[in-house]
Amino acid sequence: MKNEVKNGEFFSPSKGNMDFGEVIKEIFDYISAEPLFFYDIIVGCDSPSSDKPFFPIAIVVLRTGAGGRFFLKKMRYADNFLKRFTNVQSNWKQRILQEVYLSCELALTLRETLEKEFGASRQGFNYQFQYIHADVGEQGKTKEMVKEVTGLIKANGFEPRIKPFSFAASVVADRYT
């Protein structure tokens, strides 16, 4: 089942509901407003431990040393797709992989769109978009998935960050689970 990550609405605490095009414009405007700062754009996803999880994916734009913005989209799936998550005890790995898959899908779409939309302005923007945050870590039950998750992220052309450094997934997205 393919569920386009750029379709539908994203939520911004400061701007409310926005479509993907409005998110791109807001990122452009946010960087343009203070171009001397360095910006870090990061994507991360989380999900609740339940039989019918949803997947909040966060786009975080940090203005280094001066705050940031985030945009969040809750991915929801039909019941027939969610069957793979019905046994919470044994299917938590599939949930984690779905989080990473969605993060990679959104990050690839976002990077391509930003490169196209920023165009010539991109050279004047001081930003990087290299990290995907995953809600796994060296402690707890997710430690057995660290290599798999980080490999998947690297295979998509991004650098992985895991707990305790994966705040886009384990703090921002987690807040909306």
Secondary structure, DSSP 8 states (H G I E B T S, - for coil): ----TTSS-EEETTTEEE-HHHHHHHHHHHHHHSTTS-EEEEEEE---SSSS--EEEEEEEEETTS-EEEEEEEE---HHHHGGGSSTTT-HHHHHHHHHHHHHHHHHHHHHHHHHHHGGGGGG--EEEEEEEEEEESSSGGGGGHHHHHHHHHHTT-EEEEETS-HIIIIIIGGG-
